Amino acid sequence: SSGVQSSVTEESQGQEAVAGQLSSGDVEGEEDAEEAEEERLRKERQAMEAAKPQKRRGRREIPWSLQRLFAELQSLDDYAVSSTRLTKSFGWSNRESMVQHDVQELNRVLFDALEHSLRRTDHENLIRSLYRGITVNKTVCGNCGYTSERPEEFLDVQVSVKGLQGLRESLHKMVEGEVLSGDNRYYCEACGYKSDARRTACFREVPRILHMSLSRFDFDWVSEERIKLTD
């Protein structure tokens, strides 16, 4: 009798142990399911937030958008990437984005926006330290040789392309200058009257990065329209 009772007790304990294991497994399974559901909901919320229009990050939005654009250009396999986020970051609306702008104009707007966004940071002089240079406009009187100089800072250099074969010729034409004569004669302070003169430009300080913009637009006096030079 005692042997039978012992056997029944052991069997009962075994059943309780199995039931306890099954109950523990059910709880762990429920916890895993809850975690999976929470992870799914978290990803859905992230996807919904990503789909919303990005809020402006204040002035830091501009360098962030520029960095993002360069990253997309480098990493994506697309033929082209959108610059809408960047143009919006420095204040251009959809209407302004559709208007054709000179590259030089866009570059100056972007530089101004970057300088403004970097104020009161460790990199507030970044643009000037990289792109700032100085040219000197010289005017030499053809009568007495008196020379007047006017220094001018620049962040980019605009060079002519009309009738020129390359960048070397464009730079040579820039420093070669022009003759001031006729109605465009120069008033010489030393002579006290107007005389023929030559006006040239030269580089006094060259920046670490010399950024040059091609002057590809001209005005057609016959059609009275702005035309693009393609030769």
Disulfide bonds with the S-S distance in Angstrom:
none
